[in-house]
Amino acid sequence: FPDTIDVALDGAATQLYVLRKSTRVWLDLAGSDDLDSLRARLVLLDANGEVDSEFGPRNFAVVRGEAYIGLVVIGRYRLELDVGDQYFADPQIITVAGGDLRIAISLSRGQVVYGKVVDEMGAPVAGADVNLWKIASGVARYRYGASPNDLSAKAIESDDTGSFSFTGVGPGSYAVVATTAETYPAKIEVSIKRDSAS
């Protein structure tokens, strides 16, 4: 990924491209026969493991269990994936060095988180915005409205009976937040254990 620097030459704005050493990266996705695309985000980490910069999320095609990510600048990254409604993949820390890199990704069938939105009288609420947000380090990463950069986030509307369901949810703790135009958000926290029903 070339960086760009904005400069002015003789009063005219332009961009200079700074090329860094990079390598080609592929993802090998075991057990993904019915998967034809995914979303990926690469988070560049500095020497202390803190976020330096981010790339994505972007959509990538999956062909015969393989996704080509492209040229990636050498460095240490956290790789996050959104692999559709049925699967989940744990984030990975990867090191991109010289030479082509193939990363084996283990996909697992996700769990289902479901429920029903009701008002204070117990009547079902249709059309409520329901968000599922991953809780990191004890803090729910939810906001009003979905964030395009949070690959763990899922959003749906409740149906005519107030019901909703999220599929392909991986292990961890989550906040389920329901809102309507007329009400304050209602939140409940749920935990999903690996290889357990939800």
C-alpha positions as CSV (number, residue, x, y, z in Angstrom):
1,F,0.0,0.0,0.0
2,P,1.8,3.2,-1.1
3,D,1.5,6.1,1.4
4,T,0.8,9.5,-0.1
5,I,2.1,12.9,1.0
6,D,0.2,16.1,0.0
7,V,2.6,18.8,-1.3
8,A,2.3,22.1,-3.2
9,L,4.6,22.6,-6.2
10,D,4.5,26.1,-7.7
11,G,1.2,26.7,-6.0
12,A,-0.5,23.6,-7.4
13,A,-1.5,20.8,-5.0
14,T,-0.3,17.3,-5.8
15,Q,0.5,14.1,-4.1
16,L,3.8,12.2,-3.9
17,Y,3.7,8.5,-3.5
18,V,6.1,6.9,-0.9
19,L,6.6,3.2,-1.9
20,R,7.5,0.8,0.9
21,K,8.8,-2.7,0.7
22,S,5.9,-5.0,0.5
23,T,5.0,-8.7,-0.1
24,R,2.0,-10.6,-1.5
25,V,-0.4,-12.1,1.0
26,W,-3.0,-14.9,0.5
27,L,-5.4,-16.4,2.9
28,D,-6.0,-20.2,2.8
29,L,-9.5,-20.9,4.2
30,A,-10.1,-24.4,5.3
31,G,-13.6,-25.7,5.1
32,S,-14.9,-22.8,3.1
33,D,-16.5,-24.5,0.1
34,D,-19.6,-22.4,0.3
35,L,-17.8,-19.1,1.0
36,D,-17.4,-16.8,-2.1
37,S,-16.3,-13.5,-0.4
38,L,-15.0,-12.1,2.9
39,R,-14.2,-8.7,4.4
40,A,-10.7,-8.2,5.9
41,R,-9.0,-5.5,7.9
42,L,-5.3,-5.2,8.6
43,V,-4.3,-3.2,11.7
44,L,-0.6,-2.2,11.6
45,L,0.9,-2.5,15.1
46,D,3.9,-0.4,16.4
47,A,6.8,-1.8,18.5
48,N,4.6,-1.6,21.6
49,G,1.7,-3.5,20.1
50,E,-0.4,-0.3,19.8
51,V,-2.4,0.6,16.7
52,D,-0.2,2.5,14.2
53,S,-2.6,2.6,11.2
54,E,-5.4,0.6,9.6
55,F,-6.2,-0.8,6.1
56,G,-9.7,-1.8,5.3
57,P,-12.1,-3.3,5.8
58,R,-12.3,-4.3,2.2
59,N,-14.1,-7.0,0.3
60,F,-12.1,-9.9,-1.2
61,A,-13.3,-12.7,-3.5
62,V,-12.7,-16.3,-2.3
63,V,-11.9,-18.7,-5.1
64,R,-11.5,-22.4,-4.3
65,G,-10.8,-21.7,-0.6
66,E,-8.3,-18.9,-1.3
67,A,-8.4,-15.1,-1.0
68,Y,-5.7,-12.9,-2.4
69,I,-5.3,-9.8,-0.1
70,G,-2.7,-8.1,-2.3
71,L,0.6,-6.3,-1.6
72,V,1.1,-5.6,2.1
73,V,3.8,-3.4,3.5
74,I,6.3,-5.3,5.8
75,G,5.3,-5.1,9.4
76,R,3.4,-6.7,12.3
77,Y,-0.4,-6.7,11.9
78,R,-3.6,-7.8,13.6
79,L,-5.8,-9.5,10.9
80,E,-9.5,-9.3,11.4
81,L,-12.0,-11.1,9.2
82,D,-15.8,-11.0,8.6
83,V,-16.5,-14.3,6.9
84,G,-20.3,-14.1,6.4
85,D,-23.4,-15.1,8.4
86,Q,-22.4,-18.7,9.1
87,Y,-18.7,-18.7,10.1
88,F,-16.4,-16.8,12.3
89,A,-12.6,-16.6,12.4
90,D,-10.5,-15.5,15.4
91,P,-8.3,-12.4,14.9
92,Q,-4.6,-13.2,14.3
93,I,-1.4,-11.4,14.9
94,I,0.7,-11.9,11.7
95,T,4.2,-10.7,10.7
96,V,4.7,-9.7,7.1
97,A,8.3,-10.1,6.0
98,G,10.1,-10.7,2.7
99,G,8.7,-13.3,0.3
100,D,5.1,-14.3,-0.4
101,L,3.0,-15.1,2.7
102,R,0.2,-17.6,2.9
103,I,-1.9,-17.5,6.1
104,A,-4.0,-20.5,7.1
105,I,-7.3,-19.4,8.5
106,S,-9.4,-21.8,10.5
107,L,-13.1,-21.2,10.1
108,S,-15.7,-22.3,12.6
109,R,-19.5,-22.4,12.5
110,G,-20.8,-19.6,14.6
111,Q,-23.5,-19.6,17.2
112,V,-26.9,-17.9,17.0
113,V,-27.9,-15.0,19.3
114,Y,-31.7,-14.4,19.2
115,G,-34.3,-12.6,21.2
116,K,-37.4,-10.4,21.2
117,V,-37.8,-6.7,21.6
118,V,-40.8,-5.7,23.7
119,D,-42.1,-2.4,25.2
120,E,-42.7,-1.7,28.9
121,M,-46.1,-3.4,28.6
122,G,-44.6,-6.5,27.0
123,A,-46.0,-5.8,23.5
124,P,-43.6,-6.7,20.6
125,V,-41.8,-3.9,19.0
126,A,-41.4,-4.2,15.2
127,G,-38.7,-2.4,13.2
128,A,-36.4,-1.8,16.2
129,D,-32.7,-1.4,15.3
130,V,-30.8,-4.2,17.0
131,N,-27.0,-4.1,17.1
132,L,-24.6,-6.7,18.4
133,W,-21.3,-5.3,19.6
134,K,-18.2,-7.2,20.8
135,I,-17.1,-6.3,24.4
136,A,-13.3,-5.7,24.6
137,S,-11.5,-5.5,27.9
138,G,-14.8,-5.1,29.8
139,V,-16.0,-2.2,27.7
140,A,-18.7,-2.6,25.1
141,R,-17.6,-1.2,21.7
142,Y,-21.1,-0.1,20.8
143,R,-22.3,3.3,19.5
144,Y,-25.5,4.6,18.1
145,G,-25.4,3.3,14.6
146,A,-23.1,0.7,13.1
147,S,-19.4,1.4,12.6
148,P,-18.1,0.2,9.2
149,N,-14.7,-0.6,10.7
150,D,-15.9,-2.9,13.5
151,L,-16.0,-6.3,11.8
152,S,-17.5,-8.0,14.9
153,A,-20.5,-5.7,14.8
154,K,-23.8,-6.9,13.3
155,A,-27.1,-5.0,12.8
156,I,-30.6,-6.1,12.0
157,E,-34.2,-4.9,12.4
158,S,-36.7,-6.7,14.6
159,D,-39.6,-8.4,12.6
160,D,-43.3,-8.0,13.0
161,T,-43.3,-10.1,16.2
162,G,-40.3,-8.1,17.7
163,S,-38.0,-11.1,17.1
164,F,-34.4,-10.9,15.9
165,S,-31.5,-13.3,15.4
166,F,-27.8,-13.0,14.6
167,T,-26.0,-16.0,13.1
168,G,-22.3,-16.8,12.8
169,V,-21.4,-15.2,16.1
170,G,-18.0,-16.3,17.5
171,P,-17.1,-16.8,21.2
172,G,-16.8,-13.8,23.5
173,S,-18.9,-11.3,25.3
174,Y,-21.3,-9.1,23.5
175,A,-23.7,-6.2,24.0
176,V,-27.1,-6.4,22.3
177,V,-28.5,-2.9,21.9
178,A,-32.1,-2.2,20.7
179,T,-33.3,1.3,19.7
180,T,-36.2,3.0,18.1
181,A,-36.8,6.6,17.1
182,E,-39.0,7.1,20.1
183,T,-37.1,5.3,22.9
184,Y,-33.7,5.3,24.6
185,P,-31.5,2.3,23.8
186,A,-32.0,-0.9,25.8
187,K,-28.9,-3.1,26.3
188,I,-28.3,-6.6,27.5
189,E,-25.0,-8.4,27.6
190,V,-24.5,-12.0,26.5
191,S,-21.6,-14.4,26.6
192,I,-20.9,-17.2,24.1
193,K,-18.5,-20.0,25.0
194,R,-16.6,-21.9,22.3
195,D,-18.4,-24.9,21.1
196,S,-21.5,-24.2,23.1
197,A,-25.1,-23.3,22.1
198,S,-26.3,-19.7,22.7
